[in-house]
Amino acid sequence: MDTVTLQSDLGIESSAGLKDMLATHVAVDAPLAVDGAGVQRVHTASLQVLAAWWQARTLHARETRWAEIGEPLRAAVRTLGLDSALAITDAPAHPTSPMERTP
């Protein structure tokens, strides 16, 4: 299974680049895994792009799943209520290192 790796910064200024990157994978018939473990910054615009891409793949019966999803991305998806649209319910969590935890 091929993996699409998301950048660490999915801020609004990155949303056009994200769209271009994902566009190259929308018509791929093979199953794809998305690695969101390294995402540290997320903006609504990038989540909209990701959700539209995920939906397009789903509508064409192309398997898409999470390889890993980091907590910043998972929290942003939940805050916007995109859990179902981005299928994060059963997504493997990326473990947080002790240095990343806040007291």
C-alpha positions, 0 to 999 in steps of 0.5 A: 500500500502506498503512503501519502505523507502530510507535511508538518505545517498544514496552515492556510498558506499550505492549503494550495500546495496540499491540494496540488499534492493530493490531486496527484493521488485522487485517481490512484486506484490502489489503496492509499494510506495517509500518514498524518503523524508529523502534522503540528499545525492545522488550518481549517482550509487544509482540513477542507481540502483533505476532506474533499479529497477523501470524499472524492476517493470514497465516492470512487470506491478507492480505499483510503485509510490512516497509517498514523495520525498525530494528536494536533491533527486528530484534535483539529478534525474532532473540533470541526466535526470531521471525524466521520468524513476523515475516518479518524475513529479507528485511525492509529494514534502517533505516540507522543514522546515525553518531551512533547507532553505539557505538564 
